[in-house]
């Protein structure tokens, strides 16, 4: 009797975890069986000025890439001071943390909700959550509880809907589902706060 709720919690947690499109062909096929994407996501990506690209050739049907640099200013999340650099020369900056500000540069790839159904409303919440979990996995000085709380607020802000049971599963199992294949995909370089300009 206890196994069914536990399995549901596990599936719910998995649906919220990131895999950042670092998928092999085999894992992309396996993931395809447990997730779907709203066709409106691909249609929206075709519009001029859309902030993301839809890249089904990277991981069939499930890979997205930012076209613009995005900035989140969130007084409830202190992301510290660091830069996330590409591990490949010339080591360009992929993301930056400046106290309560998180900057994600154009070209970042993610997969929406890794399991389950992804709608347009899920894109922005899943993007920040995936990127911050990615940085956490690579050693950024982040607090997973703050990342998950920010995800919950983003879901509310964008109308993505996140019930308490699913959020509880995220808190319990989120760390276990952070993709182990992401090691070595980001170099974390600590930075110092810049003095305020007079």
C-alpha positions as CSV (number, residue, x, y, z in Angstrom):
1,X,0.0,0.0,0.0
2,X,2.9,2.4,0.8
3,X,4.7,1.7,-2.5
4,X,2.2,3.5,-4.7
5,X,2.4,7.0,-3.0
6,X,6.2,6.6,-2.8
7,X,6.4,5.8,-6.6
8,X,4.2,8.8,-7.3
9,X,6.4,11.1,-5.2
10,X,9.5,9.7,-7.0
11,X,7.9,10.4,-10.4
12,X,6.8,13.8,-9.4
13,X,10.3,14.7,-8.2
14,X,11.8,13.4,-11.4
15,X,9.4,15.5,-13.5
16,X,10.9,18.6,-12.0
17,X,14.6,17.8,-12.2
18,X,17.0,19.1,-14.8
19,X,19.1,17.2,-17.4
20,X,20.2,20.2,-19.4
21,X,20.1,18.3,-22.7
22,X,23.4,16.6,-21.9
23,X,21.6,13.4,-23.1
24,X,23.0,10.5,-25.0
25,X,21.0,9.1,-27.9
26,X,19.9,6.2,-25.7
27,X,18.9,8.3,-22.7
28,X,17.0,10.7,-25.0
29,X,14.9,7.8,-26.3
30,X,14.2,6.5,-22.7
31,X,13.3,10.1,-21.6
32,X,11.0,10.5,-24.6
33,X,8.8,7.7,-23.2
34,X,8.1,9.5,-20.0
35,X,7.7,13.2,-21.1
36,X,5.7,15.2,-23.5
37,X,5.9,18.8,-24.7
38,X,3.0,21.1,-25.6
39,X,3.1,21.7,-29.4
40,X,2.7,25.4,-28.7
41,X,6.3,25.4,-27.5
42,X,7.6,24.6,-30.9
43,X,5.1,26.9,-32.6
44,X,6.1,29.8,-30.3
45,X,9.8,29.2,-31.0
46,X,9.1,30.0,-34.7
47,X,7.9,33.5,-34.0
48,X,10.2,36.4,-34.6
49,X,11.7,37.7,-31.3
50,X,11.0,34.5,-29.3
51,X,13.4,34.2,-26.4
52,X,14.2,30.5,-27.0
53,X,14.9,28.1,-29.8
54,X,13.4,24.6,-30.1
55,X,16.0,22.0,-31.0
56,X,14.4,18.6,-31.5
57,X,17.5,17.3,-33.3
58,X,19.6,17.7,-30.1
59,X,17.3,15.4,-28.0
60,X,14.3,14.5,-30.1
61,X,11.4,16.8,-29.2
62,X,12.8,18.0,-25.9
63,X,15.7,20.4,-26.2
64,X,15.5,24.2,-25.9
65,X,18.2,26.9,-26.1
66,X,18.0,30.5,-25.0
67,X,18.4,33.2,-27.7
68,X,18.8,36.1,-25.3
69,X,20.5,36.8,-22.0
70,X,18.1,36.6,-19.1
71,X,18.4,38.3,-15.7
72,X,16.5,37.4,-12.5
73,X,16.6,39.8,-9.6
74,X,15.2,38.1,-6.6
75,X,15.5,39.6,-3.1
76,X,14.6,36.2,-1.6
77,X,17.5,34.3,-3.2
78,X,21.2,35.1,-2.5
79,X,23.0,33.2,-5.2
80,X,26.4,34.4,-4.1
81,X,29.2,35.8,-6.3
82,X,30.5,33.5,-9.0
83,X,30.7,32.9,-12.7
84,X,29.9,29.7,-14.6
85,X,32.3,29.3,-17.5
86,X,32.4,26.9,-20.4
87,X,34.9,24.1,-19.8
88,X,36.1,24.6,-23.5
89,X,38.4,27.4,-24.7
90,X,37.9,30.3,-24.8
91,X,35.9,29.6,-21.6
92,X,33.1,32.1,-22.2
93,X,30.8,33.0,-19.4
94,X,27.6,30.9,-19.4
95,X,26.0,32.3,-16.2
96,X,26.8,34.8,-13.5
97,X,25.7,35.2,-9.9
98,X,25.8,38.7,-8.2
99,X,24.1,38.5,-4.8
100,X,20.4,38.6,-5.5
101,X,20.9,38.8,-9.3
102,X,21.3,35.7,-11.5
103,X,22.3,36.2,-15.2
104,X,22.0,33.4,-17.8
105,X,23.7,34.2,-21.1
106,X,22.2,33.4,-24.5
107,X,22.9,29.9,-25.8
108,X,22.0,27.9,-22.6
109,X,20.3,24.6,-23.3
110,X,17.7,22.9,-21.1
111,X,14.8,20.5,-21.5
112,X,11.8,22.0,-19.7
113,X,10.3,19.5,-17.3
114,X,12.5,16.4,-17.6
115,X,9.7,14.0,-17.0
116,X,6.0,14.6,-17.5
117,X,4.3,17.3,-19.5
118,X,5.9,20.7,-20.3
119,X,3.7,23.6,-21.2
120,X,4.7,27.2,-22.2
121,X,4.2,28.3,-18.6
122,X,6.8,25.8,-17.4
123,X,9.6,27.2,-19.6
124,X,10.9,30.1,-17.5
125,X,10.5,28.3,-14.1
126,X,12.3,25.2,-15.4
127,X,15.0,27.2,-17.0
128,X,16.2,29.0,-13.8
129,X,15.8,25.9,-11.8
130,X,17.8,23.8,-14.2
131,X,20.5,26.4,-14.6
132,X,20.9,26.8,-10.8
133,X,20.9,23.0,-10.2
134,X,23.5,22.7,-12.9
135,X,25.7,25.3,-11.1
136,X,25.1,23.6,-7.8
137,X,26.1,20.2,-9.2
138,X,29.4,21.8,-10.5
139,X,30.2,23.3,-7.1
140,X,28.6,26.8,-7.0
141,X,28.0,28.0,-3.4
142,X,24.2,27.6,-3.6
143,X,21.5,26.5,-1.3
144,X,19.2,23.9,-2.8
145,X,16.3,25.0,-0.6
146,X,16.5,28.5,-2.0
147,X,16.6,27.2,-5.5
148,X,13.5,25.0,-5.0
149,X,11.7,27.9,-3.3
150,X,12.5,30.2,-6.2
151,X,11.1,27.5,-8.6
152,X,7.9,27.4,-6.6
153,X,7.6,31.2,-6.8
154,X,8.4,31.1,-10.5
155,X,5.7,28.5,-11.1
156,X,3.2,30.7,-9.3
157,X,4.3,33.8,-11.2
158,X,4.0,32.2,-14.7
159,X,0.9,30.2,-13.9
160,X,2.6,26.8,-14.2
161,X,0.9,25.3,-11.2
162,X,2.8,23.4,-8.6
163,X,0.9,21.5,-5.9
164,X,2.2,20.9,-2.4
165,X,2.7,17.2,-3.0
166,X,4.8,17.7,-6.1
167,X,6.8,20.5,-4.3
168,X,7.3,18.1,-1.3
169,X,8.7,15.5,-3.7
170,X,11.0,18.0,-5.2
171,X,12.4,18.9,-1.7
172,X,12.8,15.3,-0.7
173,X,14.3,13.9,-3.9
174,X,15.5,16.9,-5.9
175,X,19.2,16.4,-5.0
176,X,19.1,12.7,-6.0
177,X,17.8,13.5,-9.5
178,X,20.3,16.2,-10.3
179,X,21.9,14.7,-13.5
180,X,25.1,13.0,-12.7
181,X,26.1,13.3,-16.4
182,X,26.6,17.1,-16.0
183,X,29.9,16.9,-14.2
184,X,32.6,18.8,-16.1
185,X,30.1,20.9,-18.1
186,X,30.7,24.1,-16.2
187,X,33.7,25.7,-14.4
188,X,32.7,27.7,-11.3
189,X,34.9,30.7,-10.7
190,X,34.3,32.7,-7.5
191,X,34.1,36.5,-7.9
192,X,33.9,39.4,-5.5
193,X,31.1,41.8,-5.0
194,X,31.7,45.1,-6.9
195,X,31.5,48.2,-4.8
196,X,28.5,50.4,-5.4
197,X,29.1,53.3,-7.8
198,X,28.9,56.7,-6.0
